[in-house]
Structure formats: structure tokens, C-alpha cells
Amino acid sequence: MELKPSKIVCVGLNYRDHAKELNMPLPQMPILFLKPVSSLIGNNDRIIYPKMTRNLHYEAELAIVIKDRVKGLSEKEARRHIKGFTCANDVTARDLQNTDGQWTRAKSFDTFCPVGPKIVKNVDPDDLDIKLYLNGEVKQSSNTSNMIFRVDYLVAFISQVMTMEPDDIILTGTPPGVGPMQAGDTVEVELSGIGRLKNQVTA
């Protein structure tokens, strides 16, 4: 699976069950941030544990891949401009996120955006089981029906802010159960109807 996005747009706090876990109010509109393209890796590639962090976390996510150049879409128009869906892991240096008070450094290291294993078109993105396995143990388990802002709304909303280019990726937020990974761990993100994204963490 080869993608050449111009940008990776991410949505924070987009699962009702995750907001409840954090005891935080539901956002009134999507919270957006960016990951650099240099953070992108594929299935079976290695996640590098940077020396700058001591608290590296996994975040299982549904990823949207954009099909063509779009700007200012409505919700009704959004779906026909989606190339497909895949699995993603929004790897985060949690200690740096807490220290900085914003998210750029914590989410932007090389290898911090595993995506794969394939792009699937014919699924209902608003009703997919999503799970994360750490060394074979389930750590996150939810369904995309728990998303506060659904796929079509997110694509339209983001396109109102910025022009989306072919292969641009949108990460749609993570369910509850995020936690730490260590060097040597194997982390897998699974979405029903799409497959399983597998990566190993290395020092």
C-alpha cells in the first residue's frame, strides 16, 4: 500500500466513550491537529522509540484516505471524494504532550503514524469494530459508531478549512484504553472489514 499524502490531518477527542473515560465534555466541533508526512510508515514497519520521551502511547484509529483535490465540500458530497479507509496508530509521546501543552512535538516524530495494511472502500465507516492489541492482549475495544463526529462530517468540515489533496489522510480519533508501549512490544490495530495493522516498537 503506497500513499503519497501532502498532509495527515488528525481529530482529537472524537469518541464518546473516550471522553467519558477522561471525564471531559464532548467538543462542540472537531479538534484538529496535523502530523507531518515524515511520520508515515506502513504495515510491519518499525516504530522507533525516541530518546526524548519516556512515555510512548498507542492510539488505534480509523483512517480516511482522500481520493481527489477538494475544497469546501458539503456532508452529502463528502463520501464520493473518499478513496477508502484503513487502520492507523496515532503514536504519541504522552509526557511531551503534557509538558508542551500542545501536540506538535509529541505526535510528529518519524515513524509516529503507522497506516495500513490496505485501503478498503466497501465498508460502513460509521459502524466498524476497532481494537488494539499489545503483545496479543486487547487494550482498546470500541466501535466507530461511538464517534462524536462521523466520517462524512469530518471530511466536509476539514475541507472547509483546507484544500485536501489526493492521498491525504484523516485520522478520526481514538477510543478509550490508550496506554504505554515499550521497545520490543508488538502493537496491532484491527478494524472489522479492513484488516490488521501490525508494527513492532524498537529502541
N, C-alpha and C positions, 0 to 999 in steps of 0.2 A: 504494500500500500504506500504509494508515493504521493505526498501532498507538498505543494509549494505555496503556503499562505503568505499574505502580506502582513497579517496580524492574527493574534489569538485574543479574542475578547471573552472575558470571564464574568460570571454573575455570582455575587456573594449573597449568602443567607437566603437561599431560594427554596428551602424545604420547610414545610410547617413543623414536621417532627424535629428537625434540627434546631429551629428557632425555639421550640418548646424545651429542648434539651439544654439550650444555652440561657433559657429564661429571658429571651429578648422579644420585643414586639415585632410583629410582621412589618416588613418595609412597605411603604406606600407605592414605591416604584422600584424597578430593578437597580441594584447597586453594581456598577460596572468597574472593572479594572482590566488592565492588559498584562499579558505575558509576552516576552519577546520571542520571535521566531527561533532564536538561538537556543531556546529551552526545549524545542520539539525533538522527541525521539520516537521510535516505533516499538512494535511488539518484540519482545525478547532482547531489546537493548538494555543497557545497564544504567541505573540511576546512580549518579555519583553523589556521595555524602560529603558536602563541602566542609572544610576545616573551620569555616566561620560560624557554623551552627552546632548546637548540642542537642537540638530537639527537632528532628526531621519527621514530618507527618505526611500520611497518605490522605487523599480525598477522592473517593470514587465519584465520577461524573459521567453523565450523558453528554456527548459532543455532537454538535451540529456542524456539518460541512456545507458551505455556501457554493452554489452552482455557477453563478454569473455575477457580473458587476451590477449592483443595485444601490439605490438611494431612495429614501422616503417611501418605503412600502407601507401598505395597509396590512392588517392582520389577514384579511381574505386573500391578499396577493402572496403572502409570505411562503406558503408551502411549495408553490411551483418554482421557487428560487432556491430550494434546498436540494443539494446533491445527494445527501443521505446522512446517516447517523453512525456513530461509532463510540467506543469506550475511551475514557480519558482518566488520568490521575493528576489532579492539581497538587503536585508535590509542594510542600510549604515548610519553610524554616520557621516554626512557630515562635521560637524565642526572639527571632529578629523581627517578626511581625509585631509582637508585643512591645519590643524595645522602640521600634521606629514609629509606631502609631499610624503607619500607612503600610501598604502591602508590596510595593515595587521590589525592594531588595529580597524580601522573604520568599517571593514566588518566581524570581527571574533567573536563578542560577541555570547554567547549562544542564540539560537532562531533566529539568523540573516539569516537563509536560509530555509524558508518555501518552501516545494515542494509537489505537488500533483495536483488533487485528485487521479489520476490514470495514469498508463503508457499506451500509445496508440501507436500501431505500424503502422497501415494503414492510415497515413496521409502524405501529401506532406509538409515536414517541411519548404520548401522554399517559401510557399505561404499560410501562416496562418494569419488570423486577430488576433492581440494581443491588449488587452485592460486592463486597470487597473481602478478599481472603488474604490473611497474613500467615505465611507458612502453613497454608491449608486450613486455617481456622477462620470462620466467618467473623468479621469485625464490624461491617456495615451491612444492613439489610433493610431495604425500603422499596418503594415503587415510585416511578416518576409522576404518578397521579397526586403525590404529596407536594409537588412543586407549586409554589405560590404563583409564579408567572410561567405560563405554558410556552411551548416551543414557538408557535406562530406569533404570539405576543412579543416574545423576546426578539425574534428576527425583525419584526416590524419596528419595535422600539429602538433597537440598536441602529437600524438603517435610517432612522430619523436623526440620529446623532452623527453618524459617519458613513461614508461610502464603503460598502462591503465588496470585496474583490473575489474572483473565483478561488476556491480552496481555502478561503478564510474560515477560521474555526471559532465556534462559540461554545464555551464550557458553561453548562447550565446550573451549576451549584451542586453541593454535596449533601447527602442525608446524614443523620446522626451517626455517631460512633467513630469519628476521626480520632487518630491516635498515632503514637510514635513508631518509627521503623528504625532498625539498626543495620549496620553493614553486615552482609551475609543473608539478610532476610529476602524472601521471595514474596512479592505482592502482586495480586491478581484482581482486576476489575472485571466483573461479569454483568452483562446486560442481556436479558432474555430476548431471543430473536436476533441478536447481534454477534455474540461470542464472548471470548475472554481475553483480556489484555494482560500479558504476563511480563514482569520485569524483576530483575534482581538488584538489590542495593549493594553497592561496593564502595569501599573507602577511597 
